[in-house]
Amino acid sequence: MSVTFTNSAVRRQDRLLDAEQATKLLQIGVYGVLSLVDKDGQAYGIPINYVWDSRNSIYLHCAPEGRKLNCIKSNNKVSFCVVGNTHVLPDKFSTEYESIVLECTAYINLPPGERMNALLMLIDKYSPDYKDKGMKYAEGSFGRTEIIRLDIQQWSGKCKKNG
């Protein structure tokens, strides 16, 4: 990945997730929380499935209209957070966790080939045993599906292990 991975802004320097661990979490994470701001300055965060292209971009899918897209049209600077394994430790009043936070620029209205490739990557990640059926579904719903590309500008990782 050629974008900047830096933990320099993480307040708790004793809880850093190194670049290798953070990359693994980005690859295997099930969902992330996309945080946006609308034209009126109102914050909006939503959990959403994603796929990482193993380079500099994350792809999301959604309906071709809605609040996410309206926010991106007015401000395409977004944050994306992926939380990995967590374990509450009630007797220690603490939680073990791992997470990454990515600062991104969001893009919509992508070319058809890039949109279909993103859908194929999502099928490979979430439905690898149903690729043929997934392709037919993607082709049938293509006109009703928007793809958002998040280009990663900078990211960091943090974890806490009580061991």
N, C-alpha and C positions, 0 to 999 in steps of 0.2 A: 504494500500500500504506500503510495507516494504522498499522501496528505499528512499533515503534521499530527503526530501523536505526542502529546505533551501533558505531563502531570504537574507542571510547574505551578498552575493555578489552584491545584487541589490543596485545600487548607490543611487537611490531616495527612501530612507527608508519610506518616507511619502506616497508612492504609492504602498504599498505591497498588494498583493492578498493573503489572508490566505489559508491554506492548504485545507480547506473545499470548498471554492470557486474555487480554482484551480482544485481540483478533479472533481467538477461538470463540469467545462469547458472542461477538458480532456474527460469526458464521453459524453458530448453532442455536442462537436465541430464538424463542418461539414468537415473541411479539415485542413491540416497543411502544413507547408513548410519544406521540407526535405532539409537540407544543407549538402553538401558533398565536398570533395576535391579529385581531380583525381591524377593519378600517377605523373603528371607534376606540381602539386601544384596549379592547376586552380580550383577556387571555382565554385560550381554548386548548384543551389537551384531550387527546383521544388515544386509547390503546388500539393498535392495528398490527396485523401480520405484515411481514416484510421479507425481502430477500436482498442479500448483499451480492454484488457482482464480482467480488474478490479483488476489486480494484478501488475505485473512488466513489462509487455510487450505491445507493440503497433504492429499491423500487417498492412502491406501495400500489395497491389497487383500490378503487372506490367507484361509486356511481359518478356519472358524468356531470352532476351538479350537486351542490350542497355547501355546508359551512366550511369544510376544509378548503375547498377550491376557492371560495370567496375570500377566505383569509389569505391564501397564497397570492391571489390576484392583487391584493392591496399591500402585502408585505411578504416577500418570499424568503426572508431570513427566518429559519425555524430551528428548533432543538429536537433531538430524538434521543430517547433514553431507553436502554435495554437493561433489564434486571435479570440476572441469572439465578443461581441457587440461593435460597434464603433459608434460614433456620432460626426460629425464635427460641431464645434461651430464657425461659421465664424466671428461673432461679437466679439468673445473673442480671435480669432487667436489661437485656441486650438482644441483639440479633446479629447473626452471621449473614453476610451478603456479599454479592459481587455485582457491579454495575458499570456501565459505560455511558457517557454523555457525549453526544456528537453535535457540533455546531454545523449547520448545513444551509445550503441554498436550494430551494425547491423550484422545480420546473414542471410545467404541465404542457399540454398540446404537443406532445412528442410525436415524431414520425411513426407511421403504422408499424414499420419493421421493428423499431425499438420497443414499442408497446407490446407487440406479440412476443418478442424475445423475453421481455419482463414476465409475461404470463407463463411462458415455458419454464423460466427459472423458478417461479412460484410453484408451479405444478411439480417440478423436480424436487423442491424442498418439502412441500407439505403433502403431496400425493404421489410419491415415486412409484407405487405399485399400480397406479391408475393413469399412466401417461396417455394412452390412446383415448380413453374416455375423457380425460382432462383436456386434451387437444380439441376434441369435438365440442366440448363445453365452451372452451375459450373462443373457438371460431364462431359458435352460435351466439355468444353474448358479447362479442368484440365491440359492436356498436353501442352497447350499453355500459361499457367499462372505460373508466379513465385510469391512466397510469400516472403516478407522480414519481419523478426522479429527485432524490435528495443527493446533491453533490456535497460530499463531506469536505469541510474546510479545515476543521480541527476537532480533535477528540481526546478524551482522557478516560481513565479507568480507576475504580476504587473498590476496595474489598475490606471485609473485616472477618477475621478468623479468630476464634477464641480457643486455640488449641495448644 
